[in-house]
Amino acid sequence: MTRRQSWGSSSATQLSQTHTDSSHDIDTAKVEEIREAIREGKLEIRADRIADGLIANLKDL
């Protein structure tokens, strides 16, 4: 069973870029947003974007 939604679509969950506490390695608010998106079936894992990000990071090394 697959659910496909684009991050840009209005029904997809937008993860906040704020509320990052630099004193912690894990942004618990963001983790909770991701968990909620998974529960609601609104989170899409885009392997192509992950791969692009990994390749870009490798080029910066």
PyMOL Python script that loads the backbone (N, CA, C, O; Angstrom):
from pymol import cmd

cmd.read_pdbstr("""\
ATOM      1  N   MET A   1       0.847  -1.165   0.000  1.00  0.00           N
ATOM      2  CA  MET A   1       0.000   0.000   0.000  1.00  0.00           C
ATOM      3  C   MET A   1       0.898   1.235   0.000  1.00  0.00           C
ATOM      4  O   MET A   1       1.745   1.392   0.879  1.00  0.00           O
ATOM      5  N   THR A   2       0.711   2.102  -0.982  1.00  0.00           N
ATOM      6  CA  THR A   2       1.501   3.323  -1.036  1.00  0.00           C
ATOM      7  C   THR A   2       0.589   4.527  -1.101  1.00  0.00           C
ATOM      8  O   THR A   2      -0.483   4.496  -1.705  1.00  0.00           O
ATOM      9  N   ARG A   3       1.037   5.567  -0.475  1.00  0.00           N
ATOM     10  CA  ARG A   3       0.329   6.840  -0.533  1.00  0.00           C
ATOM     11  C   ARG A   3       1.317   7.852  -1.064  1.00  0.00           C
ATOM     12  O   ARG A   3       2.416   7.993  -0.528  1.00  0.00           O
ATOM     13  N   ARG A   4       0.939   8.550  -2.101  1.00  0.00           N
ATOM     14  CA  ARG A   4       1.850   9.527  -2.687  1.00  0.00           C
ATOM     15  C   ARG A   4       1.218  10.903  -2.631  1.00  0.00           C
ATOM     16  O   ARG A   4       0.128  11.129  -3.157  1.00  0.00           O
ATOM     17  N   GLN A   5       1.908  11.800  -1.998  1.00  0.00           N
ATOM     18  CA  GLN A   5       1.507  13.195  -1.968  1.00  0.00           C
ATOM     19  C   GLN A   5       2.761  14.034  -2.044  1.00  0.00           C
ATOM     20  O   GLN A   5       3.791  13.665  -1.480  1.00  0.00           O
ATOM     21  N   SER A   6       2.691  15.115  -2.709  1.00  0.00           N
ATOM     22  CA  SER A   6       3.829  16.013  -2.838  1.00  0.00           C
ATOM     23  C   SER A   6       3.923  16.913  -1.622  1.00  0.00           C
ATOM     24  O   SER A   6       2.901  17.314  -1.064  1.00  0.00           O
ATOM     25  N   TRP A   7       5.141  17.233  -1.205  1.00  0.00           N
ATOM     26  CA  TRP A   7       5.332  18.153  -0.094  1.00  0.00           C
ATOM     27  C   TRP A   7       4.700  19.497  -0.413  1.00  0.00           C
ATOM     28  O   TRP A   7       4.273  20.209   0.495  1.00  0.00           O
ATOM     29  N   GLY A   8       4.635  19.851  -1.682  1.00  0.00           N
ATOM     30  CA  GLY A   8       4.089  21.134  -2.056  1.00  0.00           C
ATOM     31  C   GLY A   8       2.572  21.172  -2.065  1.00  0.00           C
ATOM     32  O   GLY A   8       1.989  22.254  -2.139  1.00  0.00           O
ATOM     33  N   SER A   9       1.918  20.025  -1.993  1.00  0.00           N
ATOM     34  CA  SER A   9       0.465  20.013  -2.048  1.00  0.00           C
ATOM     35  C   SER A   9      -0.120  20.519  -0.742  1.00  0.00           C
ATOM     36  O   SER A   9       0.506  20.433   0.315  1.00  0.00           O
ATOM     37  N   SER A  10      -1.337  21.051  -0.835  1.00  0.00           N
ATOM     38  CA  SER A  10      -1.962  21.627   0.356  1.00  0.00           C
ATOM     39  C   SER A  10      -2.290  20.582   1.404  1.00  0.00           C
ATOM     40  O   SER A  10      -2.409  20.915   2.583  1.00  0.00           O
ATOM     41  N   SER A  11      -2.439  19.326   1.006  1.00  0.00           N
ATOM     42  CA  SER A  11      -2.796  18.296   1.972  1.00  0.00           C
ATOM     43  C   SER A  11      -1.581  17.674   2.651  1.00  0.00           C
ATOM     44  O   SER A  11      -1.725  16.940   3.629  1.00  0.00           O
ATOM     45  N   ALA A  12      -0.402  17.958   2.149  1.00  0.00           N
ATOM     46  CA  ALA A  12       0.810  17.396   2.751  1.00  0.00           C
ATOM     47  C   ALA A  12       1.191  18.196   3.986  1.00  0.00           C
ATOM     48  O   ALA A  12       0.951  19.402   4.051  1.00  0.00           O
ATOM     49  N   THR A  13       1.768  17.544   4.936  1.00  0.00           N
ATOM     50  CA  THR A  13       2.188  18.192   6.167  1.00  0.00           C
ATOM     51  C   THR A  13       3.463  18.978   5.923  1.00  0.00           C
ATOM     52  O   THR A  13       4.431  18.454   5.370  1.00  0.00           O
ATOM     53  N   GLN A  14       3.460  20.210   6.330  1.00  0.00           N
ATOM     54  CA  GLN A  14       4.647  21.045   6.248  1.00  0.00           C
ATOM     55  C   GLN A  14       5.321  21.026   7.611  1.00  0.00           C
ATOM     56  O   GLN A  14       4.707  21.384   8.617  1.00  0.00           O
ATOM     57  N   LEU A  15       6.556  20.619   7.646  1.00  0.00           N
ATOM     58  CA  LEU A  15       7.292  20.568   8.898  1.00  0.00           C
ATOM     59  C   LEU A  15       7.880  21.940   9.184  1.00  0.00           C
ATOM     60  O   LEU A  15       8.432  22.589   8.295  1.00  0.00           O
ATOM     61  N   SER A  16       7.760  22.367  10.414  1.00  0.00           N
ATOM     62  CA  SER A  16       8.249  23.701  10.756  1.00  0.00           C
ATOM     63  C   SER A  16       9.766  23.717  10.763  1.00  0.00           C
ATOM     64  O   SER A  16      10.416  22.737  11.127  1.00  0.00           O
ATOM     65  N   GLN A  17      10.307  24.837  10.357  1.00  0.00           N
ATOM     66  CA  GLN A  17      11.750  25.034  10.384  1.00  0.00           C
ATOM     67  C   GLN A  17      12.163  25.795  11.638  1.00  0.00           C
ATOM     68  O   GLN A  17      13.346  26.073  11.838  1.00  0.00           O
ATOM     69  N   THR A  18      11.196  26.128  12.477  1.00  0.00           N
ATOM     70  CA  THR A  18      11.481  26.910  13.677  1.00  0.00           C
ATOM     71  C   THR A  18      11.492  26.011  14.897  1.00  0.00           C
ATOM     72  O   THR A  18      11.284  24.801  14.800  1.00  0.00           O
ATOM     73  N   HIS A  19      11.733  26.609  16.023  1.00  0.00           N
ATOM     74  CA  HIS A  19      11.726  25.924  17.311  1.00  0.00           C
ATOM     75  C   HIS A  19      12.850  24.904  17.424  1.00  0.00           C
ATOM     76  O   HIS A  19      12.685  23.883  18.092  1.00  0.00           O
ATOM     77  N   THR A  20      13.967  25.153  16.799  1.00  0.00           N
ATOM     78  CA  THR A  20      15.104  24.257  16.921  1.00  0.00           C
ATOM     79  C   THR A  20      15.939  24.699  18.108  1.00  0.00           C
ATOM     80  O   THR A  20      16.404  25.838  18.163  1.00  0.00           O
ATOM     81  N   ASP A  21      16.124  23.808  19.041  1.00  0.00           N
ATOM     82  CA  ASP A  21      16.916  24.087  20.229  1.00  0.00           C
ATOM     83  C   ASP A  21      18.317  23.550  19.983  1.00  0.00           C
ATOM     84  O   ASP A  21      18.508  22.337  19.899  1.00  0.00           O
ATOM     85  N   SER A  22      19.290  24.430  19.867  1.00  0.00           N
ATOM     86  CA  SER A  22      20.650  24.005  19.540  1.00  0.00           C
ATOM     87  C   SER A  22      21.329  23.251  20.678  1.00  0.00           C
ATOM     88  O   SER A  22      22.396  22.672  20.472  1.00  0.00           O
ATOM     89  N   SER A  23      20.740  23.242  21.869  1.00  0.00           N
ATOM     90  CA  SER A  23      21.337  22.523  22.978  1.00  0.00           C
ATOM     91  C   SER A  23      20.999  21.034  22.946  1.00  0.00           C
ATOM     92  O   SER A  23      21.532  20.257  23.738  1.00  0.00           O
ATOM     93  N   HIS A  24      20.114  20.639  22.032  1.00  0.00           N
ATOM     94  CA  HIS A  24      19.734  19.235  21.914  1.00  0.00           C
ATOM     95  C   HIS A  24      20.023  18.744  20.505  1.00  0.00           C
ATOM     96  O   HIS A  24      19.909  19.502  19.541  1.00  0.00           O
ATOM     97  N   ASP A  25      20.391  17.492  20.388  1.00  0.00           N
ATOM     98  CA  ASP A  25      20.641  16.908  19.081  1.00  0.00           C
ATOM     99  C   ASP A  25      19.352  16.581  18.347  1.00  0.00           C
ATOM    100  O   ASP A  25      19.344  16.510  17.118  1.00  0.00           O
ATOM    101  N   ILE A  26      18.267  16.383  19.076  1.00  0.00           N
ATOM    102  CA  ILE A  26      16.995  15.963  18.481  1.00  0.00           C
ATOM    103  C   ILE A  26      15.953  17.051  18.701  1.00  0.00           C
ATOM    104  O   ILE A  26      15.738  17.505  19.825  1.00  0.00           O
ATOM    105  N   ASP A  27      15.313  17.461  17.618  1.00  0.00           N
ATOM    106  CA  ASP A  27      14.228  18.443  17.700  1.00  0.00           C
ATOM    107  C   ASP A  27      12.940  17.658  17.967  1.00  0.00           C
ATOM    108  O   ASP A  27      12.315  17.141  17.041  1.00  0.00           O
ATOM    109  N   THR A  28      12.555  17.575  19.231  1.00  0.00           N
ATOM    110  CA  THR A  28      11.411  16.743  19.606  1.00  0.00           C
ATOM    111  C   THR A  28      10.102  17.248  19.006  1.00  0.00           C
ATOM    112  O   THR A  28       9.204  16.450  18.736  1.00  0.00           O
ATOM    113  N   ALA A  29       9.979  18.551  18.793  1.00  0.00           N
ATOM    114  CA  ALA A  29       8.769  19.087  18.166  1.00  0.00           C
ATOM    115  C   ALA A  29       8.656  18.598  16.725  1.00  0.00           C
ATOM    116  O   ALA A  29       7.575  18.226  16.268  1.00  0.00           O
ATOM    117  N   LYS A  30       9.779  18.601  16.019  1.00  0.00           N
ATOM    118  CA  LYS A  30       9.777  18.132  14.633  1.00  0.00           C
ATOM    119  C   LYS A  30       9.490  16.629  14.581  1.00  0.00           C
ATOM    120  O   LYS A  30       8.762  16.162  13.705  1.00  0.00           O
ATOM    121  N   VAL A  31      10.062  15.879  15.520  1.00  0.00           N
ATOM    122  CA  VAL A  31       9.806  14.440  15.590  1.00  0.00           C
ATOM    123  C   VAL A  31       8.317  14.184  15.773  1.00  0.00           C
ATOM    124  O   VAL A  31       7.754  13.300  15.127  1.00  0.00           O
ATOM    125  N   GLU A  32       7.684  14.944  16.639  1.00  0.00           N
ATOM    126  CA  GLU A  32       6.243  14.765  16.872  1.00  0.00           C
ATOM    127  C   GLU A  32       5.446  15.122  15.626  1.00  0.00           C
ATOM    128  O   GLU A  32       4.456  14.456  15.321  1.00  0.00           O
ATOM    129  N   GLU A  33       5.858  16.165  14.897  1.00  0.00           N
ATOM    130  CA  GLU A  33       5.182  16.516  13.644  1.00  0.00           C
ATOM    131  C   GLU A  33       5.281  15.382  12.630  1.00  0.00           C
ATOM    132  O   GLU A  33       4.312  15.072  11.936  1.00  0.00           O
ATOM    133  N   ILE A  34       6.448  14.774  12.550  1.00  0.00           N
ATOM    134  CA  ILE A  34       6.647  13.655  11.617  1.00  0.00           C
ATOM    135  C   ILE A  34       5.792  12.465  12.033  1.00  0.00           C
ATOM    136  O   ILE A  34       5.159  11.829  11.191  1.00  0.00           O
ATOM    137  N   ARG A  35       5.772  12.167  13.316  1.00  0.00           N
ATOM    138  CA  ARG A  35       4.936  11.058  13.805  1.00  0.00           C
ATOM    139  C   ARG A  35       3.466  11.279  13.466  1.00  0.00           C
ATOM    140  O   ARG A  35       2.778  10.355  13.033  1.00  0.00           O
ATOM    141  N   GLU A  36       2.992  12.497  13.664  1.00  0.00           N
ATOM    142  CA  GLU A  36       1.602  12.830  13.370  1.00  0.00           C
ATOM    143  C   GLU A  36       1.323  12.688  11.871  1.00  0.00           C
ATOM    144  O   GLU A  36       0.283  12.160  11.476  1.00  0.00           O
ATOM    145  N   ALA A  37       2.251  13.159  11.047  1.00  0.00           N
ATOM    146  CA  ALA A  37       2.085  13.041   9.594  1.00  0.00           C
ATOM    147  C   ALA A  37       2.018  11.578   9.174  1.00  0.00           C
ATOM    148  O   ALA A  37       1.239  11.224   8.290  1.00  0.00           O
ATOM    149  N   ILE A  38       2.822  10.731   9.796  1.00  0.00           N
ATOM    150  CA  ILE A  38       2.797   9.300   9.489  1.00  0.00           C
ATOM    151  C   ILE A  38       1.460   8.706   9.902  1.00  0.00           C
ATOM    152  O   ILE A  38       0.852   7.948   9.147  1.00  0.00           O
ATOM    153  N   ARG A  39       0.999   9.053  11.108  1.00  0.00           N
ATOM    154  CA  ARG A  39      -0.296   8.538  11.578  1.00  0.00           C
ATOM    155  C   ARG A  39      -1.435   8.934  10.642  1.00  0.00           C
ATOM    156  O   ARG A  39      -2.351   8.150  10.396  1.00  0.00           O
ATOM    157  N   GLU A  40      -1.365  10.165  10.122  1.00  0.00           N
ATOM    158  CA  GLU A  40      -2.425  10.668   9.250  1.00  0.00           C
ATOM    159  C   GLU A  40      -2.240  10.265   7.787  1.00  0.00           C
ATOM    160  O   GLU A  40      -3.083  10.575   6.946  1.00  0.00           O
ATOM    161  N   GLY A  41      -1.144   9.579   7.486  1.00  0.00           N
ATOM    162  CA  GLY A  41      -0.894   9.168   6.110  1.00  0.00           C
ATOM    163  C   GLY A  41      -0.518  10.317   5.191  1.00  0.00           C
ATOM    164  O   GLY A  41      -0.729  10.242   3.981  1.00  0.00           O
ATOM    165  N   LYS A  42       0.037  11.378   5.760  1.00  0.00           N
ATOM    166  CA  LYS A  42       0.376  12.565   4.975  1.00  0.00           C
ATOM    167  C   LYS A  42       1.867  12.723   4.719  1.00  0.00           C
ATOM    168  O   LYS A  42       2.280  13.695   4.087  1.00  0.00           O
ATOM    169  N   LEU A  43       2.669  11.805   5.188  1.00  0.00           N
ATOM    170  CA  LEU A  43       4.109  11.911   5.004  1.00  0.00           C
ATOM    171  C   LEU A  43       4.542  11.072   3.822  1.00  0.00           C
ATOM    172  O   LEU A  43       4.241   9.881   3.742  1.00  0.00           O
ATOM    173  N   GLU A  44       5.245  11.702   2.913  1.00  0.00           N
ATOM    174  CA  GLU A  44       5.775  10.988   1.757  1.00  0.00           C
ATOM    175  C   GLU A  44       7.289  10.951   1.860  1.00  0.00           C
ATOM    176  O   GLU A  44       7.931  11.977   2.084  1.00  0.00           O
ATOM    177  N   ILE A  45       7.840   9.794   1.698  1.00  0.00           N
ATOM    178  CA  ILE A  45       9.284   9.644   1.668  1.00  0.00           C
ATOM    179  C   ILE A  45       9.695   9.710   0.202  1.00  0.00           C
ATOM    180  O   ILE A  45       9.348   8.828  -0.584  1.00  0.00           O
ATOM    181  N   ARG A  46      10.427  10.746  -0.162  1.00  0.00           N
ATOM    182  CA  ARG A  46      10.839  10.954  -1.544  1.00  0.00           C
ATOM    183  C   ARG A  46      12.294  10.538  -1.683  1.00  0.00           C
ATOM    184  O   ARG A  46      13.202  11.314  -1.381  1.00  0.00           O
ATOM    185  N   ALA A  47      12.511   9.323  -2.136  1.00  0.00           N
ATOM    186  CA  ALA A  47      13.863   8.784  -2.269  1.00  0.00           C
ATOM    187  C   ALA A  47      14.717   9.639  -3.198  1.00  0.00           C
ATOM    188  O   ALA A  47      15.919   9.780  -2.974  1.00  0.00           O
ATOM    189  N   ASP A  48      14.110  10.212  -4.242  1.00  0.00           N
ATOM    190  CA  ASP A  48      14.891  11.034  -5.169  1.00  0.00           C
ATOM    191  C   ASP A  48      15.446  12.279  -4.481  1.00  0.00           C
ATOM    192  O   ASP A  48      16.581  12.676  -4.744  1.00  0.00           O
ATOM    193  N   ARG A  49      14.655  12.900  -3.600  1.00  0.00           N
ATOM    194  CA  ARG A  49      15.134  14.087  -2.889  1.00  0.00           C
ATOM    195  C   ARG A  49      16.196  13.711  -1.855  1.00  0.00           C
ATOM    196  O   ARG A  49      17.152  14.456  -1.641  1.00  0.00           O
ATOM    197  N   ILE A  50      16.024  12.564  -1.221  1.00  0.00           N
ATOM    198  CA  ILE A  50      17.025  12.095  -0.258  1.00  0.00           C
ATOM    199  C   ILE A  50      18.338  11.834  -0.974  1.00  0.00           C
ATOM    200  O   ILE A  50      19.402  12.239  -0.506  1.00  0.00           O
ATOM    201  N   ALA A  51      18.258  11.154  -2.113  1.00  0.00           N
ATOM    202  CA  ALA A  51      19.461  10.856  -2.893  1.00  0.00           C
ATOM    203  C   ALA A  51      20.142  12.136  -3.360  1.00  0.00           C
ATOM    204  O   ALA A  51      21.365  12.255  -3.283  1.00  0.00           O
ATOM    205  N   ASP A  52      19.364  13.083  -3.837  1.00  0.00           N
ATOM    206  CA  ASP A  52      19.939  14.362  -4.283  1.00  0.00           C
ATOM    207  C   ASP A  52      20.659  15.068  -3.140  1.00  0.00           C
ATOM    208  O   ASP A  52      21.738  15.629  -3.332  1.00  0.00           O
ATOM    209  N   GLY A  53      20.065  15.038  -1.956  1.00  0.00           N
ATOM    210  CA  GLY A  53      20.694  15.659  -0.801  1.00  0.00           C
ATOM    211  C   GLY A  53      21.989  14.966  -0.400  1.00  0.00           C
ATOM    212  O   GLY A  53      22.974  15.622  -0.062  1.00  0.00           O
ATOM    213  N   LEU A  54      21.984  13.649  -0.437  1.00  0.00           N
ATOM    214  CA  LEU A  54      23.199  12.899  -0.108  1.00  0.00           C
ATOM    215  C   LEU A  54      24.320  13.194  -1.111  1.00  0.00           C
ATOM    216  O   LEU A  54      25.475  13.390  -0.732  1.00  0.00           O
ATOM    217  N   ILE A  55      23.959  13.221  -2.377  1.00  0.00           N
ATOM    218  CA  ILE A  55      24.957  13.510  -3.416  1.00  0.00           C
ATOM    219  C   ILE A  55      25.504  14.926  -3.247  1.00  0.00           C
ATOM    220  O   ILE A  55      26.709  15.141  -3.375  1.00  0.00           O
ATOM    221  N   ALA A  56      24.632  15.889  -2.961  1.00  0.00           N
ATOM    222  CA  ALA A  56      25.080  17.269  -2.758  1.00  0.00           C
ATOM    223  C   ALA A  56      26.024  17.352  -1.565  1.00  0.00           C
ATOM    224  O   ALA A  56      27.022  18.070  -1.619  1.00  0.00           O
ATOM    225  N   ASN A  57      25.723  16.627  -0.486  1.00  0.00           N
ATOM    226  CA  ASN A  57      26.595  16.633   0.690  1.00  0.00           C
ATOM    227  C   ASN A  57      27.945  16.021   0.376  1.00  0.00           C
ATOM    228  O   ASN A  57      28.968  16.508   0.857  1.00  0.00           O
ATOM    229  N   LEU A  58      27.970  14.972  -0.416  1.00  0.00           N
ATOM    230  CA  LEU A  58      29.230  14.333  -0.788  1.00  0.00           C
ATOM    231  C   LEU A  58      30.084  15.253  -1.645  1.00  0.00           C
ATOM    232  O   LEU A  58      31.309  15.246  -1.531  1.00  0.00           O
ATOM    233  N   LYS A  59      29.452  16.042  -2.497  1.00  0.00           N
ATOM    234  CA  LYS A  59      30.191  16.971  -3.337  1.00  0.00           C
ATOM    235  C   LYS A  59      30.851  18.063  -2.506  1.00  0.00           C
ATOM    236  O   LYS A  59      31.878  18.614  -2.900  1.00  0.00           O
ATOM    237  N   ASP A  60      30.253  18.376  -1.345  1.00  0.00           N
ATOM    238  CA  ASP A  60      30.801  19.423  -0.472  1.00  0.00           C
ATOM    239  C   ASP A  60      31.982  18.946   0.352  1.00  0.00           C
ATOM    240  O   ASP A  60      32.676  19.764   0.956  1.00  0.00           O
ATOM    241  N   LEU A  61      32.228  17.646   0.390  1.00  0.00           N
ATOM    242  CA  LEU A  61      33.327  17.127   1.230  1.00  0.00           C
ATOM    243  C   LEU A  61      34.675  17.458   0.677  1.00  0.00           C
ATOM    244  O   LEU A  61      35.692  17.093   1.267  1.00  0.00           O
TER     245      LEU A  61
END
""", "prot")
cmd.dss("prot")
cmd.show_as("cartoon", "prot")
cmd.util.cbc("prot")
cmd.orient("prot")
